Amino acid sequence: MNSGAAVAQPGETEVPPQNAPSSLVRVERVNDRELMLYVYSGSMDKVIPLEVITPADNSVPRPTLYLLNGAGGGEDSATWRARTDLLGFFADKDVNVVTPVGGAYTYYTDWIREDPDLGVVKWETFLTREVPPIVDQALGTTGRNAIAGLSMSATSVLALAIAAPEVYDAVGSYSGCARTSDRLGEFYVRTVLAGPGDVDNMWGPSGSPGWRDYDPYLNAEGLRGTVVYVSSATGLPGPYDTFDNDFVEGSPARYANLLVVGGLLEAATYQCTVDFADRLNELNIPAHFNLRPAGTHSWAYWEEDLRVSWPILSEALTRG
């Protein structure tokens, strides 16, 4: 970290009293390039771990990329760190990479009601108001931020960028559905959230205003001035959908899952993405779209998306 950083000292994580302001409660140094920051969320009354990759050169302040995991929220094995060469890719990059551990099956949004399984869910508040100033202070950043995510969080990052354009200068959305309130968008949301929690506690029953308020397609005007990268594929088998890829590992069942489930999910996101491209074009909002002719809903494509979109996000982060 650069000399301007002010961080809490390592030690036991102590949860502040209820209704206390959000704060950095603990820091762990993993190695010379990795940290764990533990941030207390006042809105959710719990401590959220943040995985941090620090810049290759931290002699001066650097910008920050918030990189979100998918439906599992980084609480399972399907994570950027486990499924991609994340550390290798950012080994020579001058950026702070911050990934929260948590938020499984929440769409990283603020739920209108406390859920019996998930509790109080206020991830939009956390990611737009609570954590950015804490990270900026702890890491001594430039204050410029980008946010990127895949699958579930590919919708979330667009909505978060719309909600807080003063926080996020750029957004990368990989294989998500940029609709939540039309029939396809709601179907996709309810399919993704087929886990713990009652989806109606998120934005209310079908047709409730929350489904429209969170819809990036309907609220796309909020992306004007933000650098945008969006990708998806048709769902047809592509170059990474092979029997010997790292996920399949020669398993016929996994291969069938990749082609059938991964194909159907990606086909749905593709239609959403085509519609979203048309929407931004109608609004004359510039954006980078990567519409692949083939490819499933799987990690090899998302790792490629991160690499392809990084120069675009990086340029936005380093503007004067």
Buried (B, 14 or more C-beta within 10 A) or exposed (E): BBEEBEBBEEEEEEEBEEEEEBBBBBBBBEEEBBBBBBBBBBBBBBBBBBBBBBBEEBEEBBBBBBBBBBBBBBBEEBBBBEBBEBBEBBEEBBBBBBBBBBBBBBBBBBBBEEBEEBEBBBBBBBBBBBBBEBBBBBBBBBEBBBBBBBBBBBBBBBBBBBBBBEBBBBBBBBBBBBBBBBEBBBEBBEEBBEEEBEBBBBBBEEEBEBBBBBBBBBBBEBBBEBBBBBBBBBBBBBEBBEEEBEBBEEEEEBBEBBBEEBBEBBBBBBBBBBBBBEBBEEEEBEBBBBEBEBBBBBBBBBBBBBEBBBEBBBEBBBEE
